[in-house]
Amino acid sequence: MSHSPSGSRATARSAGEEAFADAATEEGGESQISALLFDMSQQVQDNLQNMLKMTSEIEQCGGEIEAEIEQAKESVADKCKALEEEKERFQKVALAALNILSGGL
């Protein structure tokens, strides 16, 4: 690491920057730079393909989750309907019991 005029340490070059600088100073530097650029572009392309694959997987999982949520909503709606019907039956029975207890038929 080198010292800046203010006395703080400058950050070290990354391995890629060092390789790029070394390649430029050697004989045949242009071909080495071209090779480095080609390698870097391949890495970028590979990373983009991996990101697209992950995006596709995320979208697929999102679709599955949405389908499960929809099924859960339908199940809850069915249970609510069944509870409402049970409540109505219970109320009818309770009213009939009150009528019997109050002496009316």
C-alpha positions, -999 to +999 in steps of 0.1 A: +000+000+000+012+035-007+008+066+014-012+095+001+000+131+007-024+134+036-007+104+053-035+080+049-030+047+032-044+043-003-062+011-011-043-016-029-051-024-065-074-053-071-059-084-087-076-076-120-062-041-121-027-054-114-030-080-141-043-054-165-014-030-156+012-058-159-002-069-192+001-034-206+037-031-197+049-064-211+058-072-247+027-082-266+007-063-241-021-057-266-028-093-270-027-099-233-051-070-227-074-085-254-072-118-237-080-102-203-109-083-218-122-115-235-120-134-202-137-106-183-165-104-209-170-141-206-173-138-169-198-110-172-218-130-197-217-161-174-229-140-145-257-125-165-268-159-176-268-171-139-288-140-129-314-147-156-316-183-144-321-172-108-347-146-119-366-174-138-365-196-107-377-168-085-406-161-109-415-198-109-414-199-071-435-167-070-461-183-092-463-214-070-466-192-039-494-172-055-512-204-064-509-217-028-521-183-014-551-185-038-559-221-025-556-209+011-580-180+004-605-205-012-602-228+018-607-200+042-638-188+023-652-224+023-646-226+061-662-193+067-693-203+047-695-236+066-692-217+099-719-193+088-742-222+079-735-238+113-742-206+131-776-202+113-785-238+123-775-232+159-795-200+160-826-219+146-822-246+172-817-220+200-849-201+189-868-234+188-856-243+223-866-208+236-900-212+221-904-246+238-892-233+271-915-203+269-945-226+263-952-217+227-950-241+198 
